[in-house]
Amino acid sequence: MYDSMVATKAEFHLYIFAFDDTVHDFFKNKYVKNNITVVSLSELEDPELLKVKPTRSAGEYCWTSTSSVILYAIEKFQLPSCTYIDADLYFYSNPNILIEEMGYKSILLTEHRFTKDYLDKLENGIYCVQFMTFKNNEQGLKALRWWREACLDWCYARSEDGKFGDQKYLDDWLIKFEGVHVLQHLGGGVAPWNVQQYSFFKDQHLVEGVVNKNDQNFTLVFFHFHSLKFYTNGTVWISNYPTSTSAHALIYQPYVQALIHKQKELTTILPQKDTMGIIVNDTFLLRYRWTLVLYLYWMDLKMAAKYILGMQLKKRYENFNLYPQEHFNKN
């Protein structure tokens, strides 16, 4: 992610909140950059966070801490504004255009923009906590502090009483708070759950997108590589959503290549560490392969009569998106 931001020639300072000692030591002592500041978990955690920590899983605690991370960065480093970005984003062009779009507004939200087949996922939230900007002013801080208190009170990986994690709280912010802007640039927020709506092509060094239903063009700014996984048997699961040929070639393949290259670089610095976050237990892919086939066929039967003969089954099964690492070494 950091390398991709540098490649766009964007001016930025990255504040990394390290939730374990290995990450903190790496950025503090082994990967020192002038535009990176690393913050340890002990520096971030206050009594309120520590109080709820035992009640949350590791993932839920990360979600609980998101608003606190942003607030800490703004207050500790006296920032005029702060943009939160997920670590699994990759930038293809300068993201400043997204922040500039908000103009005089104080808060920037990005929608999930779910493809119609996945509208049931709206129970997870209209907006995605992936790329959010808060200005250091009354409007920005009011919403940010409200969000922090809400997440301290309840932030779990389940749907309950109109809540889900940290992001379902954002659904009514256009009404609840002043100064909220919803990103309009289609190049910000492209992700596995909406990529089916677009086709992509290369224009010199930029990746350009086209909306399939109306031929609207846009420049890809970032892609959110949600759920991409590396397994110990040498395979890569790129997505649990269908992907197009153009997205695979221009988005997924270069990203996985970059990850493999970065892993080799980091292995020389951290030889005893798993620098890829590899999932050791990969038996799920074999154990549930036929379960997946039967599930997809059942869903097809439920969706429409034309699926009764399984006409779409082969295509959907191919979209299981599991590839050997060698696949990504192809030119």
Secondary structure, 3 states (H helix, E strand, C coil): CHHHHHHCCCCCCEEEEECCHHHHHHHHHHCCCCCEEEEEHHHHCCHHHHHHHHHCCHHHHHHHHHHHHHHHHHHHCCCCEEEEECCCEEECCCCHHHHHHCCCCCEEECECCCCHHHHHHHHHCCECCCEEEEECCHHHHHHHHHHHHHHHHCCCCCEECCEECCCHHHCCHHHHCCCEEECCCCCEEECCCCHHHEEEEEECCEEEEEECCCCCEEECCEEECCCCEEECCCEEECCCCCCCHHHHHHHHHHHHHHHHHHHHHHHHHCCCCCCCCCECCCHHHHHCHHHHHHHHHHHHHHHCHHHCCCCCHHHHHHCCCEEEHHHHHCC
